[in-house]
C-alpha cells in the first residue's frame, strides 16, 4: 500500500481540570504515537503522522480511547488525511520549506 498522512489535533475537556491536566492527556496521545514507530512531527496545533491508511485510522481511534482513559470527559478531535494512490510523504510536502 501507499503511505498517507494524518494531521490530528486533540482537544480534551476535563471537568474541573486545569490546562496542565489537558496537556497531560495530549502528551499521553503523543507518547502513543511515538511508540507506533511511524514517522511523525509534532506541531504547535497538531501532530502529523505518516503511515498506511489503515494504521492511521487505528491511531485516530486509539487516540480517542487514550483521552478517556486519561480522564477526559469529552474529546473534540480534528483529523485531516492526505491519501493518494501513489502515496505521499511528509517530506514531499514540506522539504522545500526546510533549511
DOLOMI-685182 format. One record per atom (N, C-alpha, C, O): residue number from 1; residue in one letter; atom name; x, y, z. Coordinates in steps of 0.02 Angstrom, whole numbers, plus 50000, padded with zeros to 5 digits. Each point is the difference from the previous one (the first is absolute). Last residue first. Example, Ala and Ser with C-alpha at 12.3 -4.5 7.8 and 13.67 -1.06 7.14 Angstrom:
REM residues 2
+-----+---------+-------+-------+-------+-------+
| num | residuo | atomo |    c1 |    c2 |    c3 |
+-----+---------+-------+-------+-------+-------+
|   2 |       s |     N | 50642 | 49888 | 50354 |
|   2 |       s |    CA | 50042 | 50059 | 50003 |
|   2 |       s |     C | 49961 | 50055 | 50037 |
|   2 |       s |     O | 50025 | 50055 | 50008 |
|   1 |       a |     N | 49990 | 49659 | 49988 |
|   1 |       a |    CA | 49955 | 50059 | 50000 |
|   1 |       a |     C | 50045 | 50060 | 50000 |
|   1 |       a |     O | 50052 | 49999 | 50033 |
+-----+---------+-------+-------+-------+-------+
END
This chain:
REM residues 99
+-----+---------+-------+-------+-------+-------+
| num | residuo | atomo |    c1 |    c2 |    c3 |
+-----+---------+-------+-------+-------+-------+
|  99 |       x |     N | 50758 | 51224 | 50293 |
|  99 |       x |    CA | 50067 | 50025 | 49985 |
|  99 |       x |     C | 50052 | 49953 | 50027 |
|  99 |       x |     O | 50060 | 50012 | 49992 |
|  98 |       x |     N | 49665 | 49971 | 49920 |
|  98 |       x |    CA | 50051 | 49988 | 50052 |
|  98 |       x |     C | 50068 | 50025 | 49978 |
|  98 |       x |     O | 50018 | 49997 | 49941 |
|  97 |       x |     N | 49781 | 50000 | 49923 |
|  97 |       x |    CA | 49995 | 50053 | 50051 |
|  97 |       x |     C | 50052 | 49992 | 50055 |
|  97 |       x |     O | 50007 | 50044 | 50043 |
|  96 |       x |     N | 49961 | 49799 | 49774 |
|  96 |       x |    CA | 50021 | 50064 | 49971 |
|  96 |       x |     C | 49998 | 50058 | 50050 |
|  96 |       x |     O | 50028 | 50053 | 49987 |
|  95 |       x |     N | 49896 | 49723 | 50073 |
|  95 |       x |    CA | 50073 | 50005 | 49990 |
|  95 |       x |     C | 50021 | 50068 | 49974 |
|  95 |       x |     O | 50051 | 50027 | 50022 |
|  94 |       x |     N | 49719 | 49876 | 50029 |
|  94 |       x |    CA | 50030 | 50057 | 50036 |
|  94 |       x |     C | 50074 | 50010 | 49987 |
|  94 |       x |     O | 50029 | 50049 | 50024 |
|  93 |       x |     N | 49823 | 49777 | 49876 |
|  93 |       x |    CA | 49958 | 50059 | 50006 |
|  93 |       x |     C | 50035 | 50060 | 50031 |
|  93 |       x |     O | 49981 | 50057 | 49986 |
|  92 |       x |     N | 50122 | 49726 | 49985 |
|  92 |       x |    CA | 49981 | 50025 | 49934 |
|  92 |       x |     C | 49962 | 50066 | 50005 |
|  92 |       x |     O | 50007 | 50044 | 49958 |
|  91 |       x |     N | 50047 | 49839 | 50242 |
|  91 |       x |    CA | 50057 | 50035 | 49970 |
|  91 |       x |     C | 49984 | 50028 | 49931 |
|  91 |       x |     O | 50021 | 50055 | 49984 |
|  90 |       x |     N | 49821 | 49810 | 50130 |
|  90 |       x |    CA | 50006 | 50065 | 50032 |
|  90 |       x |     C | 50055 | 50040 | 49966 |
|  90 |       x |     O | 49992 | 50059 | 49984 |
|  89 |       x |     N | 49894 | 49757 | 49865 |
|  89 |       x |    CA | 50038 | 50003 | 50062 |
|  89 |       x |     C | 49999 | 50071 | 50028 |
|  89 |       x |     O | 49986 | 50048 | 49964 |
|  88 |       x |     N | 49859 | 49776 | 49865 |
|  88 |       x |    CA | 50025 | 50067 | 50012 |
|  88 |       x |     C | 50036 | 50000 | 50066 |
|  88 |       x |     O | 49977 | 49970 | 50049 |
|  87 |       x |     N | 49903 | 49852 | 49743 |
|  87 |       x |    CA | 50028 | 50014 | 50066 |
|  87 |       x |     C | 50026 | 50072 | 50003 |
|  87 |       x |     O | 50015 | 50031 | 49949 |
|  86 |       x |     N | 49861 | 49860 | 49870 |
|  86 |       x |    CA | 50072 | 49988 | 49997 |
|  86 |       x |     C | 50034 | 50008 | 50067 |
|  86 |       x |     O | 50058 | 49983 | 50008 |
|  85 |       x |     N | 49704 | 50057 | 49970 |
|  85 |       x |    CA | 50017 | 49932 | 49978 |
|  85 |       x |     C | 50074 | 49984 | 50002 |
|  85 |       x |     O | 50020 | 49946 | 50022 |
|  84 |       x |     N | 49886 | 50235 | 50151 |
|  84 |       x |    CA | 49997 | 49993 | 49927 |
|  84 |       x |     C | 50028 | 49932 | 49979 |
|  84 |       x |     O | 50039 | 49970 | 50036 |
|  83 |       x |     N | 49882 | 50199 | 50186 |
|  83 |       x |    CA | 50006 | 49930 | 49979 |
|  83 |       x |     C | 49996 | 49999 | 49924 |
|  83 |       x |     O | 49950 | 50020 | 49971 |
|  82 |       x |     N | 50046 | 50138 | 50265 |
|  82 |       x |    CA | 50023 | 50008 | 49931 |
|  82 |       x |     C | 50017 | 49930 | 49977 |
|  82 |       x |     O | 50047 | 49969 | 50025 |
|  81 |       x |     N | 49792 | 50137 | 50189 |
|  81 |       x |    CA | 50038 | 49949 | 49966 |
|  81 |       x |     C | 50022 | 50025 | 49932 |
|  81 |       x |     O | 49963 | 50036 | 49966 |
|  80 |       x |     N | 49949 | 50064 | 50293 |
|  80 |       x |    CA | 50004 | 50010 | 49927 |
|  80 |       x |     C | 50045 | 49945 | 49972 |
|  80 |       x |     O | 50053 | 49985 | 50028 |
|  79 |       x |     N | 49799 | 50083 | 50215 |
|  79 |       x |    CA | 50045 | 49956 | 49963 |
|  79 |       x |     C | 49996 | 50016 | 49926 |
|  79 |       x |     O | 49946 | 50007 | 49971 |
|  78 |       x |     N | 49982 | 50076 | 50298 |
|  78 |       x |    CA | 50001 | 50020 | 49930 |
|  78 |       x |     C | 50051 | 49956 | 49965 |
|  78 |       x |     O | 50057 | 49996 | 50022 |
|  77 |       x |     N | 49792 | 49986 | 50220 |
|  77 |       x |    CA | 50057 | 49982 | 49959 |
|  77 |       x |     C | 49991 | 50025 | 49929 |
|  77 |       x |     O | 49948 | 49989 | 49969 |
|  76 |       x |     N | 49960 | 50025 | 50305 |
|  76 |       x |    CA | 49987 | 50027 | 49934 |
|  76 |       x |     C | 50064 | 49988 | 49959 |
|  76 |       x |     O | 50054 | 50022 | 50019 |
|  75 |       x |     N | 49834 | 49871 | 50219 |
|  75 |       x |    CA | 50058 | 50010 | 49956 |
|  75 |       x |     C | 49975 | 50026 | 49933 |
|  75 |       x |     O | 49958 | 49970 | 49968 |
|  74 |       x |     N | 49970 | 49989 | 50317 |
|  74 |       x |    CA | 49979 | 50012 | 49931 |
|  74 |       x |     C | 50062 | 50013 | 49959 |
|  74 |       x |     O | 50049 | 50027 | 50025 |
|  73 |       x |     N | 49973 | 49916 | 50197 |
|  73 |       x |    CA | 49928 | 49990 | 50000 |
|  73 |       x |     C | 49972 | 50005 | 49929 |
|  73 |       x |     O | 49949 | 49971 | 49983 |
|  72 |       x |     N | 50307 | 49952 | 50113 |
|  72 |       x |    CA | 49960 | 50049 | 49964 |
|  72 |       x |     C | 49926 | 49982 | 50004 |
|  72 |       x |     O | 49981 | 49941 | 49996 |
|  71 |       x |     N | 50214 | 49931 | 50097 |
|  71 |       x |    CA | 49955 | 50040 | 50040 |
|  71 |       x |     C | 49959 | 50053 | 49965 |
|  71 |       x |     O | 49964 | 50037 | 50032 |
|  70 |       x |     N | 50195 | 49780 | 49890 |
|  70 |       x |    CA | 50038 | 50050 | 50038 |
|  70 |       x |     C | 49955 | 50050 | 50038 |
|  70 |       x |     O | 50025 | 50046 | 50031 |
|  69 |       x |     N | 49883 | 49788 | 49825 |
|  69 |       x |    CA | 50038 | 49963 | 50051 |
|  69 |       x |     C | 50037 | 50048 | 50045 |
|  69 |       x |     O | 50007 | 49988 | 50060 |
|  68 |       x |     N | 49885 | 50101 | 49753 |
|  68 |       x |    CA | 49952 | 49981 | 50051 |
|  68 |       x |     C | 50033 | 49961 | 50057 |
|  68 |       x |     O | 49983 | 50009 | 50058 |
|  67 |       x |     N | 50152 | 50053 | 49758 |
|  67 |       x |    CA | 49974 | 50060 | 50034 |
|  67 |       x |     C | 49952 | 49982 | 50055 |
|  67 |       x |     O | 50004 | 50028 | 50055 |
|  66 |       x |     N | 50076 | 49800 | 49805 |
|  66 |       x |    CA | 50050 | 50023 | 50048 |
|  66 |       x |     C | 49975 | 50061 | 50038 |
|  66 |       x |     O | 50009 | 50004 | 50061 |
|  65 |       x |     N | 49861 | 49914 | 49760 |
|  65 |       x |    CA | 49996 | 49957 | 50058 |
|  65 |       x |     C | 50049 | 50022 | 50055 |
|  65 |       x |     O | 49983 | 49999 | 50059 |
|  64 |       x |     N | 50023 | 50112 | 49733 |
|  64 |       x |    CA | 49937 | 50015 | 50035 |
|  64 |       x |     C | 49996 | 49960 | 50065 |
|  64 |       x |     O | 49984 | 50027 | 50053 |
|  63 |       x |     N | 50192 | 49924 | 49803 |
|  63 |       x |    CA | 50011 | 50066 | 50031 |
|  63 |       x |     C | 49938 | 50021 | 50040 |
|  63 |       x |     O | 50006 | 50028 | 50055 |
|  62 |       x |     N | 49987 | 49776 | 49810 |
|  62 |       x |    CA | 50035 | 49990 | 50064 |
|  62 |       x |     C | 50012 | 50065 | 50037 |
|  62 |       x |     O | 49999 | 50002 | 50061 |
|  61 |       x |     N | 49903 | 50007 | 49721 |
|  61 |       x |    CA | 49956 | 49965 | 50047 |
|  61 |       x |     C | 50033 | 49994 | 50069 |
|  61 |       x |     O | 49969 | 50016 | 50051 |
|  60 |       x |     N | 50161 | 50073 | 49774 |
|  60 |       x |    CA | 49944 | 50045 | 50015 |
|  60 |       x |     C | 49955 | 49970 | 50053 |
|  60 |       x |     O | 49981 | 50033 | 50048 |
|  59 |       x |     N | 50190 | 49833 | 49867 |
|  59 |       x |    CA | 50027 | 50053 | 50043 |
|  59 |       x |     C | 49945 | 50048 | 50021 |
|  59 |       x |     O | 49997 | 50020 | 50058 |
|  58 |       x |     N | 49949 | 49817 | 49784 |
|  58 |       x |    CA | 50007 | 49970 | 50067 |
|  58 |       x |     C | 50028 | 50051 | 50049 |
|  58 |       x |     O | 49979 | 50002 | 50058 |
|  57 |       x |     N | 50007 | 50061 | 49717 |
|  57 |       x |    CA | 49932 | 49994 | 50028 |
|  57 |       x |     C | 50003 | 49971 | 50071 |
|  57 |       x |     O | 49963 | 50022 | 50044 |
|  56 |       x |     N | 50236 | 49983 | 49836 |
|  56 |       x |    CA | 49981 | 50068 | 50021 |
|  56 |       x |     C | 49929 | 50001 | 50029 |
|  56 |       x |     O | 49987 | 50036 | 50048 |
|  55 |       x |     N | 50096 | 49765 | 49857 |
|  55 |       x |    CA | 50037 | 50015 | 50061 |
|  55 |       x |     C | 49979 | 50068 | 50028 |
|  55 |       x |     O | 49992 | 50008 | 50060 |
|  54 |       x |     N | 49922 | 49929 | 49731 |
|  54 |       x |    CA | 49969 | 49961 | 50054 |
|  54 |       x |     C | 50035 | 50012 | 50067 |
|  54 |       x |     O | 49967 | 50002 | 50052 |
|  53 |       x |     N | 50126 | 50097 | 49752 |
|  53 |       x |    CA | 49936 | 50030 | 50018 |
|  53 |       x |     C | 49966 | 49964 | 50058 |
|  53 |       x |     O | 49974 | 50032 | 50046 |
|  52 |       x |     N | 50291 | 49970 | 49940 |
|  52 |       x |    CA | 49948 | 49970 | 49959 |
|  52 |       x |     C | 49932 | 50026 | 50025 |
|  52 |       x |     O | 49991 | 50012 | 50059 |
|  51 |       x |     N | 50200 | 50154 | 50000 |
|  51 |       x |    CA | 49994 | 49927 | 50003 |
|  51 |       x |     C | 49948 | 49975 | 49951 |
|  51 |       x |     O | 49972 | 50038 | 49961 |
|  50 |       x |     N | 50128 | 50196 | 50182 |
|  50 |       x |    CA | 50006 | 49970 | 49934 |
|  50 |       x |     C | 49996 | 49924 | 50007 |
|  50 |       x |     O | 50037 | 49971 | 50039 |
|  49 |       x |     N | 49885 | 50268 | 50107 |
|  49 |       x |    CA | 50026 | 49932 | 50002 |
|  49 |       x |     C | 49998 | 49972 | 49929 |
|  49 |       x |     O | 49952 | 50011 | 49963 |
|  48 |       x |     N | 50031 | 50238 | 50188 |
|  48 |       x |    CA | 49993 | 49967 | 49936 |
|  48 |       x |     C | 50034 | 49932 | 50005 |
|  48 |       x |     O | 50056 | 49994 | 50025 |
|  47 |       x |     N | 49829 | 50191 | 50160 |
|  47 |       x |    CA | 50053 | 49953 | 49985 |
|  47 |       x |     C | 49985 | 49967 | 49933 |
|  47 |       x |     O | 49944 | 49977 | 49988 |
|  46 |       x |     N | 49987 | 50275 | 50141 |
|  46 |       x |    CA | 49981 | 49932 | 49984 |
|  46 |       x |     C | 50061 | 49958 | 49984 |
|  46 |       x |     O | 50057 | 50025 | 50002 |
|  45 |       x |     N | 49950 | 50211 | 50049 |
|  45 |       x |    CA | 49928 | 49991 | 50003 |
|  45 |       x |     C | 49977 | 49929 | 49983 |
|  45 |       x |     O | 49940 | 49988 | 49993 |
|  44 |       x |     N | 50294 | 50085 | 50014 |
|  44 |       x |    CA | 49969 | 50043 | 50052 |
|  44 |       x |     C | 49925 | 49987 | 50008 |
|  44 |       x |     O | 49973 | 50010 | 50054 |
|  43 |       x |     N | 50173 | 49786 | 49855 |
|  43 |       x |    CA | 49998 | 50071 | 49984 |
|  43 |       x |     C | 49966 | 50039 | 50056 |
|  43 |       x |     O | 49978 | 49971 | 50050 |
|  42 |       x |     N | 50154 | 49776 | 49894 |
|  42 |       x |    CA | 49956 | 50038 | 50045 |
|  42 |       x |     C | 50006 | 50073 | 49981 |
|  42 |       x |     O | 50055 | 50028 | 49994 |
|  41 |       x |     N | 49986 | 49739 | 49860 |
|  41 |       x |    CA | 50027 | 50066 | 50017 |
|  41 |       x |     C | 49948 | 50036 | 50043 |
|  41 |       x |     O | 49943 | 50009 | 49980 |
|  40 |       x |     N | 50132 | 49720 | 49924 |
|  40 |       x |    CA | 49952 | 50050 | 50024 |
|  40 |       x |     C | 50036 | 50066 | 50012 |
|  40 |       x |     O | 50061 | 50001 | 50009 |
|  39 |       x |     N | 49957 | 49717 | 49897 |
|  39 |       x |    CA | 50028 | 50067 | 49996 |
|  39 |       x |     C | 49946 | 50049 | 50022 |
|  39 |       x |     O | 49942 | 49994 | 49981 |
|  38 |       x |     N | 50049 | 49759 | 50120 |
|  38 |       x |    CA | 49988 | 50036 | 49938 |
|  38 |       x |     C | 50033 | 50068 | 50002 |
|  38 |       x |     O | 50014 | 50027 | 50053 |
|  37 |       x |     N | 49975 | 49812 | 50130 |
|  37 |       x |    CA | 50057 | 49993 | 49955 |
|  37 |       x |     C | 49991 | 50034 | 49933 |
|  37 |       x |     O | 50045 | 49998 | 49957 |
|  36 |       x |     N | 49818 | 49985 | 50256 |
|  36 |       x |    CA | 49979 | 49962 | 49940 |
|  36 |       x |     C | 50058 | 49987 | 49953 |
|  36 |       x |     O | 49998 | 49954 | 49959 |
|  35 |       x |     N | 50015 | 50180 | 50245 |
|  35 |       x |    CA | 50011 | 49929 | 50008 |
|  35 |       x |     C | 49978 | 49958 | 49940 |
|  35 |       x |     O | 50019 | 49942 | 49994 |
|  34 |       x |     N | 49944 | 50296 | 50018 |
|  34 |       x |    CA | 50072 | 49987 | 49998 |
|  34 |       x |     C | 50014 | 49925 | 50002 |
|  34 |       x |     O | 50044 | 49975 | 49964 |
|  33 |       x |     N | 49735 | 50096 | 50066 |
|  33 |       x |    CA | 50020 | 50008 | 49930 |
|  33 |       x |     C | 50075 | 49985 | 49993 |
|  33 |       x |     O | 50020 | 49967 | 49953 |
|  32 |       x |     N | 49894 | 50036 | 50265 |
|  32 |       x |    CA | 49975 | 49942 | 49963 |
|  32 |       x |     C | 50022 | 50003 | 49927 |
|  32 |       x |     O | 50024 | 49951 | 49972 |
|  31 |       x |     N | 50023 | 50235 | 50161 |
|  31 |       x |    CA | 50042 | 49944 | 50020 |
|  31 |       x |     C | 49979 | 49936 | 49964 |
|  31 |       x |     O | 50042 | 49961 | 49977 |
|  30 |       x |     N | 49824 | 50229 | 49995 |
|  30 |       x |    CA | 50063 | 50007 | 49963 |
|  30 |       x |     C | 50048 | 49943 | 50017 |
|  30 |       x |     O | 50034 | 49974 | 49956 |
|  29 |       x |     N | 49766 | 50038 | 50166 |
|  29 |       x |    CA | 49986 | 49982 | 49930 |
|  29 |       x |     C | 50064 | 50003 | 49959 |
|  29 |       x |     O | 50014 | 49956 | 49960 |
|  28 |       x |     N | 49999 | 50116 | 50261 |
|  28 |       x |    CA | 49989 | 49927 | 49999 |
|  28 |       x |     C | 49986 | 49976 | 49928 |
|  28 |       x |     O | 50023 | 49947 | 49980 |
|  27 |       x |     N | 49993 | 50285 | 50061 |
|  27 |       x |    CA | 50066 | 49968 | 50003 |
|  27 |       x |     C | 49994 | 49924 | 49998 |
|  27 |       x |     O | 50043 | 49967 | 49970 |
|  26 |       x |     N | 49760 | 50159 | 50047 |
|  26 |       x |    CA | 50029 | 50007 | 49933 |
|  26 |       x |     C | 50069 | 49966 | 49997 |
|  26 |       x |     O | 50016 | 49967 | 49951 |
|  25 |       x |     N | 49880 | 50045 | 50259 |
|  25 |       x |    CA | 49962 | 49955 | 49956 |
|  25 |       x |     C | 50031 | 50001 | 49929 |
|  25 |       x |     O | 50010 | 49947 | 49970 |
|  24 |       x |     N | 50077 | 50203 | 50185 |
|  24 |       x |    CA | 50019 | 49933 | 50020 |
|  24 |       x |     C | 49965 | 49949 | 49955 |
|  24 |       x |     O | 50030 | 49950 | 49980 |
|  23 |       x |     N | 49914 | 50277 | 49998 |
|  23 |       x |    CA | 50063 | 49984 | 49967 |
|  23 |       x |     C | 50024 | 49930 | 50019 |
|  23 |       x |     O | 50032 | 49967 | 49960 |
|  22 |       x |     N | 49776 | 50115 | 50147 |
|  22 |       x |    CA | 49986 | 49989 | 49929 |
|  22 |       x |     C | 50063 | 49981 | 49962 |
|  22 |       x |     O | 49999 | 49955 | 49958 |
|  21 |       x |     N | 50020 | 50105 | 50269 |
|  21 |       x |    CA | 49967 | 49936 | 49993 |
|  21 |       x |     C | 49986 | 49983 | 49927 |
|  21 |       x |     O | 50008 | 49943 | 49978 |
|  20 |       x |     N | 50077 | 50270 | 50075 |
|  20 |       x |    CA | 50052 | 49949 | 50009 |
|  20 |       x |     C | 49970 | 49930 | 49992 |
|  20 |       x |     O | 50032 | 49956 | 49971 |
|  19 |       x |     N | 49823 | 50227 | 50033 |
|  19 |       x |    CA | 50035 | 49996 | 49935 |
|  19 |       x |     C | 50055 | 49947 | 50003 |
|  19 |       x |     O | 50011 | 49964 | 49951 |
|  18 |       x |     N | 49797 | 49989 | 50219 |
|  18 |       x |    CA | 50040 | 50059 | 49984 |
|  18 |       x |     C | 50030 | 49992 | 49931 |
|  18 |       x |     O | 49995 | 49948 | 49968 |
|  17 |       x |     N | 49766 | 49942 | 50142 |
|  17 |       x |    CA | 50072 | 49992 | 49985 |
|  17 |       x |     C | 50033 | 50066 | 49982 |
|  17 |       x |     O | 49968 | 50048 | 49979 |
|  16 |       x |     N | 49793 | 49899 | 50069 |
|  16 |       x |    CA | 50040 | 50022 | 50056 |
|  16 |       x |     C | 50075 | 49995 | 49988 |
|  16 |       x |     O | 50040 | 50016 | 50044 |
|  15 |       x |     N | 49833 | 49846 | 49792 |
|  15 |       x |    CA | 49961 | 50040 | 50046 |
|  15 |       x |     C | 50043 | 50017 | 50061 |
|  15 |       x |     O | 50025 | 49955 | 50035 |
|  14 |       x |     N | 50067 | 50001 | 49721 |
|  14 |       x |    CA | 49999 | 49966 | 50064 |
|  14 |       x |     C | 49963 | 50044 | 50049 |
|  14 |       x |     O | 50022 | 50055 | 50015 |
|  13 |       x |     N | 50028 | 49910 | 49701 |
|  13 |       x |    CA | 49968 | 50039 | 50054 |
|  13 |       x |     C | 49998 | 49957 | 50062 |
|  13 |       x |     O | 49980 | 49942 | 49998 |
|  12 |       x |     N | 50180 | 50065 | 49758 |
|  12 |       x |    CA | 49963 | 49966 | 50053 |
|  12 |       x |     C | 49968 | 50050 | 50049 |
|  12 |       x |     O | 50027 | 50054 | 50012 |
|  11 |       x |     N | 50070 | 49937 | 49730 |
|  11 |       x |    CA | 49981 | 50051 | 50049 |
|  11 |       x |     C | 49958 | 49966 | 50054 |
|  11 |       x |     O | 49939 | 49996 | 49995 |
|  10 |       x |     N | 50241 | 49945 | 49782 |
|  10 |       x |    CA | 49958 | 49975 | 50054 |
|  10 |       x |     C | 49986 | 50057 | 50049 |
|  10 |       x |     O | 50047 | 50034 | 50023 |
|   9 |       x |     N | 50039 | 49919 | 49706 |
|   9 |       x |    CA | 50000 | 50048 | 50056 |
|   9 |       x |     C | 49948 | 49976 | 50050 |
|   9 |       x |     O | 49942 | 49989 | 49983 |
|   8 |       x |     N | 50203 | 49913 | 49783 |
|   8 |       x |    CA | 49952 | 49991 | 50054 |
|   8 |       x |     C | 50010 | 50053 | 50054 |
|   8 |       x |     O | 50056 | 50013 | 50023 |
|   7 |       x |     N | 50004 | 49897 | 49711 |
|   7 |       x |    CA | 50013 | 50058 | 50043 |
|   7 |       x |     C | 49945 | 49997 | 50053 |
|   7 |       x |     O | 49941 | 50007 | 49985 |
|   6 |       x |     N | 50170 | 49806 | 49833 |
|   6 |       x |    CA | 49947 | 50020 | 50046 |
|   6 |       x |     C | 50023 | 50060 | 50039 |
|   6 |       x |     O | 50054 | 49998 | 50031 |
|   5 |       x |     N | 50019 | 49862 | 49723 |
|   5 |       x |    CA | 50015 | 50044 | 50057 |
|   5 |       x |     C | 49936 | 50014 | 50039 |
|   5 |       x |     O | 49946 | 50007 | 49970 |
|   4 |       x |     N | 50159 | 49781 | 49860 |
|   4 |       x |    CA | 49953 | 50056 | 50006 |
|   4 |       x |     C | 50022 | 50041 | 50060 |
|   4 |       x |     O | 50043 | 49980 | 50039 |
|   3 |       x |     N | 50063 | 49809 | 49784 |
|   3 |       x |    CA | 49999 | 50041 | 50060 |
|   3 |       x |     C | 49950 | 50057 | 49995 |
|   3 |       x |     O | 49989 | 50028 | 49946 |
|   2 |       x |     N | 49983 | 49733 | 49924 |
|   2 |       x |    CA | 50035 | 50064 | 49995 |
|   2 |       x |     C | 49993 | 50039 | 50065 |
|   2 |       x |     O | 49950 | 49994 | 50036 |
|   1 |       x |     N | 50053 | 49725 | 49914 |
|   1 |       x |    CA | 49958 | 50060 | 50000 |
|   1 |       x |     C | 50044 | 50062 | 50000 |
|   1 |       x |     O | 50060 | 49997 | 50009 |
+-----+---------+-------+-------+-------+-------+
END
